[in-house]
Amino acid sequence: MLTRTDTYAPTERMRRFLRPRDRHCRFPGCRMPARPCDIDHNHDHARGGPTDVANLCCLCRGHHGLKHPDQDDRWRWTATPHPGGVIEWTSPDGRTYTDTPSPRVQFA
């Protein structure tokens, strides 16, 4: 499977891998199913983040907006990708939360 592309948008096969891996929005505590979620770059593509399954995750629209660079610093969260699809979230007050995908991947 192609895991990285030079384009901004992930390929359909990448999407078919990410949705079952994530199963739901990857923001801490959110359980919005992955199907309607946006597939977003953890490290912003405009700032050099690759379109790679290790740098992508499913986020619902509400949580997707919380990490955008145009969000006021008082409300902006950051997402740091780690190996295995793990995402470390940092809240505006500096607290960290770790979101680990389920160990079983179901292909859709």
C-alpha positions, 0 to 999 in steps of 0.5 A: 500500500502507498503510505505517502504521496506528494499531493495534499490530499491522501489517496483513496487507499490511504483513506481506506486504511485510516478510517478503520485504524482510527475508527473515530475522531482522534481527539481525546474522548471524542467518539464521532465515527471516522466515516464522516470525519475529516482526514487531517495532517497532524503536522500542518501540510502548509508548514511542511507536514507530509501526506503520510499515514503516520501524519494523518488522522480522522478528526470531526469538524469541531475538533479539526478546527481546534488545531488550525493555525488561525485559531487563537492561541488561547484555544488551539490544541496541537497534535504530535504524531508518534509511531504506530498511529499514536497521537500526543495532544497538547491542550492550550494550558500545556496538559498532554493527552495520548490517543492510541489507535486500537491494536486491531485494524479492520479493513473496509 
